[in-house]
C-alpha cells in the first residue's frame, strides 16, 4: 500500500524544501536553435565505487578520505566536463539526482550549490525531507551497498536543476512510496521558454525497491502532473530500471503516453562490480532529439551522465526516433 509523502518537516515549510541559489548567473536570452539537457545521478559527489566502498564500510573503512576534499575534487571534475564541450555539448540545463545538501556522507558539501558555483549558473534544489531519528527499513541485499545518511544528520538529499535559462513555475512533486527503505521519493517540474514555446521539464528520482508495479505507480503520478500542461514536455532522471524487465516495462509505459526516447533499451548508464544497467532516461513529447549520448569516462558517480540536444516542433506526437548514437 502506498504511503503519502513527504514527512511533516518538509510539508509544513513555506518553501516546501525548494531552494533557489546563484541567481546572478542567469542568462536571459537563448538564441540557439536547440536546447541541450543533461541528467546525472551524481551520487553526492563521492565517486563511482558503490559496491567496493560498501564492502569496505562493513570492515570499518569509510573511503574516500578526507571526505570534504574528495567530494570537492569530484565536483570540480564534473564541472570541467560539463563546461569544456568535449565529452558532451555544454548543457543549457543540468538535472541532478542524489544532490545532497550538507550531509556527512557528502562531506557537508551542498552538491548542487557547489557545482552551480563552479559552472557559474543558477540552481534550484528540492530537498527530499528525510526523517530524523527513524531507522530505515530493511533493504534487499543488492541495494545495501550505498552509504546511509546518519539518523540525526541535519543535512538532506534531493534533486536539482542547474539552468542557464530562467526557470518558471517550479513545482515539488512528492511521489507515492511503499515503506521506502531509505527516503521518500520525489520529482520536480519547471517551465522554460524556448523558441517561442513553453517547454515543461520534469526531473525524477524513482525508487529502486520493490517490484516494477511500485515504479509504475510513481511514474503514473508524475505523468498525471505532466498531462496538465498542453505544450512540449521532457521527462528525465534516474528511473532505477535495474533489470531488463523494468527497463522494458517502464519504457512501454512512457511510450503508451506518447513519449519517445532516443536511447535503445539496455543502454548502460550505471555500473558496479562489472554489472551494467540502463537506469537513466530522457523522454520527450512534442520535441525532436537531434543528438544524444552517455558520458562514460566520468567517474564522479556510479552513474554516467546522459544528454540530449532537442528542438521544438509543432506539438504533435512524434514518430519513433533513430537508435543510432552519434560519435563523441
C-alpha positions in Angstrom: 0.0 0.0 0.0 1.4 3.4 -0.9 2.1 5.9 1.8 1.7 9.6 1.5 4.8 11.7 1.4 6.7 13.8 2.4 7.4 13.8 6.1 5.8 16.7 8.1 9.1 18.6 8.5 9.1 19.4 4.7 5.3 19.7 4.0 5.0 22.3 6.8 7.7 24.5 5.4 6.6 27.6 3.5 9.0 26.9 0.6 8.3 23.1 0.7 12.0 22.5 0.6 12.6 24.4 -2.6 15.8 26.5 -2.6 16.9 29.0 -5.2 20.6 29.9 -5.5 23.3 31.7 -7.5 20.7 33.6 -9.5 23.3 36.2 -10.6 24.5 33.6 -13.2 21.2 33.7 -15.1 21.2 34.1 -18.9 18.1 35.9 -20.1 18.4 35.0 -23.8 18.9 31.8 -25.7 19.3 32.4 -29.4 20.2 28.9 -30.4 18.0 26.6 -32.5 18.2 23.8 -30.0 18.4 23.1 -26.3 20.9 20.7 -24.6 19.7 19.0 -21.4 21.8 16.6 -19.3 20.7 14.3 -16.5 23.1 12.9 -13.8 22.6 10.9 -10.7 25.7 12.4 -9.1 25.7 10.2 -6.0 26.5 13.2 -3.8 29.9 13.5 -5.5 31.5 10.7 -3.6 32.8 8.6 -6.5 32.0 5.6 -8.7 32.9 2.7 -6.5 29.5 1.9 -4.9 29.9 -1.8 -4.2 33.6 -1.8 -3.2 33.1 1.2 -0.9 30.1 -0.6 0.7 32.2 -3.7 1.3 34.9 -1.6 2.9 32.5 0.1 5.2 31.5 -3.3 6.6 35.0 -3.7 7.8 35.3 -0.2 9.2 36.9 1.7 6.3 34.7 4.5 5.1 36.5 5.8 1.9 37.2 8.3 0.4 39.1 10.3 3.0 39.2 13.1 3.8 35.6 13.3 2.6 35.1 17.1 2.1 38.2 17.4 -0.1 37.4 14.3 -2.1 33.8 15.5 -2.9 35.2 18.9 -3.7 37.6 17.5 -6.2 34.9 15.4 -7.8 32.6 18.3 -8.2 35.4 20.3 -9.8 35.9 17.4 -12.2 32.2 17.2 -13.0 32.1 21.0 -13.6 35.0 20.8 -16.0 33.4 18.0 -18.0 30.0 19.9 -18.3 31.8 23.1 -19.3 34.5 22.2 -21.8 32.3 20.9 -24.7 34.5 17.8 -25.3 32.6 14.8 -23.9 29.2 16.4 -24.5 27.8 19.7 -25.7 27.7 22.3 -22.8 24.3 21.7 -21.2 21.8 24.6 -21.0 20.0 22.7 -18.2 21.5 20.0 -16.0 19.2 17.8 -13.9 20.8 16.2 -10.8 19.6 13.4 -8.6 21.2 12.4 -5.2 22.2 16.0 -4.8 22.9 16.0 -1.1 22.8 19.2 0.9 25.4 19.3 3.7 25.1 15.7 4.7 28.0 13.9 6.4 28.4 11.5 3.5 28.8 14.4 1.1 31.5 16.0 3.4 29.0 18.7 4.4 29.1 20.0 0.8 25.9 21.4 -0.8 26.4 19.5 -4.0 24.0 21.5 -6.3 25.2 24.8 -4.9 28.9 23.9 -5.2 28.5 22.6 -8.8 26.4 25.6 -9.8 29.1 27.9 -8.4 31.8 26.1 -10.3 29.8 26.4 -13.5 28.6 29.9 -12.8 24.9 29.1 -13.3 21.8 29.3 -11.0 20.3 26.3 -9.4 17.0 25.2 -7.8 17.3 22.4 -5.2 14.3 20.4 -3.9 15.1 18.6 -0.6 13.7 15.1 -0.1 12.8 15.8 3.6 14.4 12.7 5.1 13.2 11.7 8.5 15.3 12.3 11.6 16.0 9.5 14.1 14.0 6.9 12.2 15.7 3.6 11.3 15.4 2.7 7.6 13.5 -0.4 6.7 15.4 -3.5 5.6 16.7 -3.3 2.0 17.4 -6.1 -0.5 21.0 -7.2 -0.1 21.9 -5.9 -3.6 20.7 -2.4 -2.6 22.6 -2.4 0.7 25.9 -1.1 -0.5 25.0 2.6 -0.5 26.1 4.7 2.5 23.1 5.8 4.5 22.5 9.3 5.8 23.0 9.2 9.5 19.9 9.0 11.7 20.3 12.5 13.1 22.2 14.1 10.3 21.0 17.7 9.9 21.6 17.6 6.1 19.3 16.3 3.4 19.4 14.8 -0.1 17.3 15.7 -3.1 17.1 16.7 -6.7 18.1 19.9 -8.5 18.1 21.8 -11.8 21.0 23.9 -12.8 20.0 26.2 -15.7 21.5 29.0 -17.8 17.9 29.9 -18.7 15.1 31.3 -16.5 13.0 28.5 -14.9 9.4 29.3 -14.2 6.6 27.6 -12.2 8.9 25.4 -10.1 6.9 22.6 -8.6 7.7 19.9 -6.0 6.1 16.6 -6.8 6.0 14.0 -4.0 5.7 10.5 -5.3 3.7 7.7 -3.7 6.1 5.3 -1.9 6.0 1.9 -0.3 7.8 2.0 3.0 10.9 3.1 1.2 13.9 1.7 2.8 15.7 5.0 2.8 13.8 8.1 2.0 10.6 9.4 0.3 10.9 9.8 -3.5 10.2 13.0 -5.4 10.2 14.8 -8.7 10.3 18.4 -9.7 8.7 20.4 -12.5 9.8 23.6 -14.2 9.0 25.5 -17.3 11.5 27.1 -19.7 10.6 29.4 -22.7 12.4 28.3 -25.8 11.9 29.2 -29.4 8.6 30.8 -28.7 7.2 27.8 -26.8 6.9 26.9 -23.1 8.6 23.6 -22.5 7.7 21.8 -19.3 10.6 19.8 -17.8 10.4 17.1 -15.1 13.4 15.7 -13.1 12.6 12.5 -11.3 14.3 10.0 -9.0 12.3 6.8 -8.8 12.5 4.2 -6.0 14.6 1.1 -6.8 12.9 -1.0 -4.1 10.1 -3.4 -4.7 8.5 -4.7 -8.0 8.0 -2.8 -11.2 4.4 -2.1 -10.1 5.8 0.3 -7.5 7.8 2.2 -10.1 4.7 2.3 -12.4 2.7 3.9 -9.6 5.4 6.6 -9.1 5.6 7.4 -12.8 1.9 7.4 -13.2 1.7 10.1 -10.6 4.3 12.1 -12.5 2.6 11.5 -15.8 -0.7 12.8 -14.3 1.1 16.0 -13.4 2.7 16.2 -16.9 -0.6 15.9 -18.7 -1.8 19.1 -17.0 0.5 21.0 -19.5 -0.6 21.3 -23.1 2.8 22.0 -24.7 6.1 20.2 -25.3 7.3 18.1 -22.4 10.6 16.4 -21.3 11.0 13.9 -18.5 14.4 12.9 -17.4 16.2 11.4 -14.4 17.2 8.2 -12.6 14.3 5.7 -13.2 16.2 2.9 -11.3 15.3 0.4 -14.0 17.9 -2.0 -12.7 16.8 -5.1 -14.7 15.9 -5.7 -18.3 12.2 -6.3 -17.3 12.0 -3.0 -15.5 13.6 -1.1 -18.4 11.3 -2.7 -20.9 8.1 -2.1 -18.8 8.9 1.5 -17.9 9.7 2.4 -21.5 6.4 0.8 -22.6 4.6 2.9 -20.0 6.1 6.2 -21.2 5.6 5.3 -24.9 1.9 4.4 -24.2 1.5 8.1 -23.2 3.1 9.4 -26.4 6.6 9.9 -25.1 9.7 8.8 -27.1 13.3 8.3 -26.3 16.4 8.0 -28.4 18.1 5.7 -26.0 17.9 2.0 -27.0 16.6 -0.2 -24.2 19.7 -1.6 -22.4 22.0 1.4 -22.9 24.3 1.2 -19.9 24.1 4.3 -17.6 25.1 2.6 -14.3 27.9 0.3 -13.4 29.1 -1.6 -10.4 31.3 -4.7 -9.9 31.3 -5.5 -13.6 27.5 -5.1 -13.9 25.8 -2.7 -16.3 22.2 -1.4 -16.2 20.1 1.1 -18.0 18.9 3.2 -15.1 18.7 6.7 -16.5 16.4 8.0 -19.2 15.3 11.1 -21.2 11.8 11.0 -22.7 10.3 13.8 -24.9 6.8 14.7 -26.2 6.4 17.4 -28.8 10.2 17.7 -29.1 12.7 16.3 -31.6 16.0 14.9 -30.4 18.9 15.8 -32.7 21.8 14.2 -30.8 22.2 12.2 -27.6 24.9 10.4 -25.7 26.2 8.8 -22.5 29.3 10.4 -20.8 31.0 7.2 -19.9 34.5 8.4 -18.9 33.2 10.5 -15.9 33.9 8.8 -12.6 32.3 11.1 -10.1 29.3 8.7 -9.5 28.3 5.1 -10.1 26.0 6.6 -12.8 27.2 8.2 -16.1 25.5 11.4 -17.2 23.2 11.2 -20.2 22.3 14.1 -22.5 20.1 15.1 -25.4 20.0 18.0 -27.8 16.4 18.8 -28.6 14.5 21.2 -30.7 10.9 22.3 -30.7 8.4 21.2 -33.4 4.7 21.7 -33.8 3.2 20.0 -30.9 2.1 16.6 -32.1 3.1 13.0 -31.3 6.5 12.3 -32.8 7.5 9.1 -34.8 10.0 6.7 -33.2 13.5 8.2 -33.2 16.6 6.6 -34.6 18.6 4.4 -32.2 21.8 5.4 -33.8 24.1 7.1 -31.3 26.4 9.9 -32.6 30.1 9.6 -32.1 31.6 11.7 -29.4 
